[in-house]
Amino acid sequence: MLKKLDEFKVGETGLIKAVGGEGKIRRRLFDMGVTPGAIVLLRKKAPLGDPLEVTIRNYELTLRKSEACLITLEVKEGSLK
C-alpha cells in the first residue's frame, strides 16, 4: 500500500518509492538522503503534525509537513509497534 509520509503513524516503516517537488525543495530532500529505495521509520510527530522526526539511513532527520507530503512510500507490513 502506498502512502505519503505525512499520513504515517508513529512507528510505521516504509520504503521510499518517489520524491515529488521541484527545484530547491527536491534537491534539498535528495541531499538529506531522502531518495527512492531508502527505508524510513516515523519516530515522532508533533501534536499538530508538524514537524515529523524520522530515521533514515541510520540518522535522525526532522522534516516539515510540507516536505513530508512530497514523499511517497510503500508501507512495510507489520511496521506499527
Summary of the structure (lengths in Angstrom):
residues: 81
radius of gyration: 11.3
end to end distance: 17.9
largest distance: 35.7
contacts: 230
relative contact order: 0.35
helix: 20%
strand: 40%
